[in-house]
């Protein structure tokens, strides 16, 4: 584990795997961290993997006030520069991490080789904006614990809690999030609209929809795929946090697409 000041922010990251392999960047979900990928990592040992806590998340520098997706895109670009990664990278993201992956590919097309996004949250009248703003207000007033079970009952369904220790650890990490930063993330997503930028993406893209995702259902994910030139869409038996809910299924599909 390491830290780097990138784009004026201290970012926590983990970079490991065979140095000869093309880097694969993993972008976690809202409320997640580099640890969100832990159960998928044993299945991806042949790849050079960069995981990072975006600003305000995990062990990266905390934030207050307004945040934009452009800030997070610039953070990732600066992190890659700081690590000396000038070649194109593969990127995978889940939920808001998937939305960030798409935003990065739209703004930095020359840096992206291939994309896999599961339940990408891109904003733009998805129907959850009021919930996001209400959740932001609530955690600022009452802390993360007040929202943990409400939130995880939507995104980490009981049917996917087959590993009791993994779920307990995830829930604990979720509660330990910084409320102010988490509120900023929620408000950022509530105000986002990446729909107009989807046509700018030129990298081969796979969009995954989860059949048990009530927040961003598969039909909406198929619509996102239809606006990305040449993108593929697949519907899988998983939930909102695909890489967390079904890590083996997610890893097999993602690695298959990345080749």
N, C-alpha and C positions, 0 to 999 in steps of 0.2 A: 504494500500500500504506500502511496506517495501523494504529495500535494504539490501544486504548482500555481503560481499567480499567473492567470491568463485573462486577458481583457479586463484587468484591474480587479479580479476576484480570485480568492483562494479556492481552488478546486481540488477535490479529493478524487483520485483515480487509481485504478489497478490495471496494469499492463503485463500480460504474461502469455506464454505459449511460444511455439517455434518462431524464431525471428525471421526465418526464410519465407514464412507464409504471409499472404496478403492480410493486412489488418481487418478485423471485423469489430465495428463499434456497436456496443449494446447500450440502448437508452431506456432507462427504467420508467416505470409508471408514476403517476401522481401519488405522492405519499410513500413511494418506494426509495430504493437506494441501490448501490452496487450489489448489496446482498440479495436483492430480488432475483438475481440470476444464479444463485448458488447451486440450486438443484439441477440446473441445466448444464452447468460448467463441466461436470465429468463426461458429458456426452460430446463435448466440443474441444477436446484436448488437442486435436490436430490443427486447430486454428490459432492465430495470433489474435488475442482478444483484448480490446480496450473497453473497460467499464468506467463510468464516471458518475459521480453525484452532481446533478446540475445545481446551479447556485441556489442556496436555500434548503437543499435536500441533503440527507445523510450527514456526512462529515465535512461538506463544503461550507464556505462562508455563508452565514445567514443574512437575510435581507429584510427590509421594511419598505412598505409603500408599493408603488407601481412597478410592474415588470412586463416586458413584452417578449414575444417569441423571438423577435429579432435579437434581443439580448442573449438568449440561450444559443441561438445559431452562431452569434459572434463568439461566445464562450467556447463552443466546440471547435470552431475554426482556429481560435487562438491556442487551444490545447493541442490540437494536431500540429500546429506550427512549432509550439514549444517542445514537442516530443520529436521533432524532426521528421514527421510523417508527411511526405510530399506526394507520395503515390496515391492513386485512387483507393478508396476504402469501401468495403461492404458495410452496410448499416442495417441494424434491426432494432425496432422499438415496439413497445406495447402500450396501448391506451394513449395517454398524453405523450409518452415517449415515442409512439408511432407518429403522432402528429408533428412532433419536433423533427423526427427523421424526414418526413415529407417536406417540412419547411426548410430544412437544411439542403435537401436535394434540389429544391426549387431555386434557392438563392446561391448555391455553390455547386452547380451541375458538374463542373470539371473535377470535383473532388470525390464523386460518388460512382462506384462501379455497379453495385446491385443493391436493392432494397427489399426488406421483408418487414411489413408492418401488420400488427394484429390489433384489431379494434382501434384504429387510429382516431384520436380525438382531434378534430380540426376546427371546432367551433362552428359558427355560421348557422344559427337557428337549429341546433340539434335537439332542442327541447329540454335540455338539462341546465340551461343558464340560470334560472331562478334557484334551482337546488344548489348550484355551485356558489352563488352569492350568499344564500342563506347559510350554507355550511361555513363559508369564510367568516361571516359575522359571529357564528356560534363558537367556533374554535378560538377566536380572539377573546371572547367574553368568558368562556367556560373551560378552555383547554381542549386538547386532542381527545382525552378520554370520553368527553361528552358525545363525540361523533363516531367513535371507533366501531361499535357494533352496527350502527345504522349504515355506515359506509361499507364495511366488509360484508354485510349481508347482501349487498348489491354486487360487489366485485369479487368476492372470494366465497362463493356459495358453499353451504355445508357439504354438498355432494363431492366437492373437491378438497375437502379437509381430511383426506385419507391418511396423511402423515400428520399426526397430532402434534409432534414436536415442531415440525416445520410451520404449521399454522400458528402455534403459540408464539414462536419466535417472531413470525411476521407481525402478529398483532402487537407484540411488545415494541417492536421497532416502529410501528405505525404510531403508537401512543407517544413514543419518544420524539416524534417530529417536533420541530419548532413551530408553534401555532401561528406566529406572525408571518413566517415564510410560507407556510402551507396556505394561509389565507391569501397571500399574494399570488401563489400559483393558481388557486381556484379562480380568483378574479381575472387573472390573465386568460385562462381558458374561457371564462364566460364572455370575454370581450374579443376573443380570437375569431378570425374568419379566413381560413386558408383555402377556401374553395376556388378563389380566383387565381391561385398560384399553382394548382394541380397541373395545369396544361404546360407549365414550364419544366416539369420533371421529364428528363430524358433517359434516366437509368432504368434498366429492366426492373420491374416492381411486382412483388407478390403482396396482395392484400388478403388478410385472413379475417373472416368473420366467425364469431363463436355462437353456436346454436343456443347457448344458455346466457347470452349477453343481452340483458334487458335494457342496459344503458345505451349501448350503441349496437342495435340489432344488425344481423347479417345483410338485410336488404339495404340498409344505409351504407354499409361497407362496400357492397357491390356497386352502389352509385359512385362512391369515391373512386373505385377502380376504373369505372367507365370514363372518368374524366382525366385519367392518366394514360398517355399514349402507350399502347401495347401492354398495359398492365394485366396481370392475371388475378383472378379471384378464386378463393377456395373457402368453403364453409366447413368448419371442424367442430367436433364435439368438445367444446371447451367454453370457458367463461370470459369475463371482461379482461382479466389479467392472464392471457393465455400462457405466457412463459412461466408464470407463477402457479396457475391452476393445474396445468398439464405439461410440465417441463419436458418430459420425454417426447410426447407428441409434437410439441412446438419445435424442439431441437431437430427432430428427424425431418420435419417439413422444411424448416428454414435451411438446414444444411443441404438438403436435396436441391433447393432452389439456388443456393450459392455455389453448389458444385464442389 
